[in-house]
Amino acid sequence: MDIETPDWATGKPGLYAITHDSNIFYIGKAQYSNAVFREAKNRENKWIGYFKKNGILPNNIEDGAAYEYVRNHCRIYVVIIDDAKLIDVIGQIEEYLIFKLQRIIYNRLIKTPTSSFSIWNNGKLPSNLPQKL
């Protein structure tokens, strides 16, 4: 969480998965001019709210301690989508992933996807993400 964005990935759009102690709990996107690492990092307040709501963190925890908890227990996994032809479908891919993983993630907005995809994971993965969706 506290590693700087590599130069080659600066400003790149894509998808991200946030894990908490190796369990995926959030899927998000950074589309068009958004940067995937920055977009994921900007969600820390949302994660802290989730942890408080679910009793993982006490409601009265100080901000500094809450951010420290996130840095120690959460990880960001990203997919950089550098192909200009695929940037328009990032939102559809995000919907599909949220729909397929809805039983194990925190995302509140579950939509029925309008497109079908076949997604293969070939990189370093969170432990509970299936090889194929």
C-alpha positions, 0 to 999 in steps of 0.5 A: 500500500505504501509502495510508489507507483512505478514510472511505467504505470503512472497515469495508466487506467485499469482494474484493481482488487483490494485484499484484506488479509489475503481475502478480496473485498473490493473490485474497482476501476480506473477508466480513461484519464484516471490512474489505477494506483491513485484511484485504488489508494483514494479508496482508503476511507471507504475501506476503513468505513467497511472495517468499522461497519463489520467490527474489524476496527472499533468505531472510535479508532483514531485516524492514524491508527486506522490508516496504519491498519490498512497499510498493514492488512490490505494490498492492491492488485492491479491490471493495467489496461494499456490497449486503447481498444480495451479502455472503453470496456473497463467498466463492463469488465468491472461489472462482470467481476463484481457480479461473478465475485459478489459472494466474497467481496464488499462492493455494494453495487451489484449489477447484472453484466451486459456483456460476457467475458472470459478472464484469465489470471496470469500474474500474482493473485490474491489467494481466493481469486479463481484462475478463470472467471 
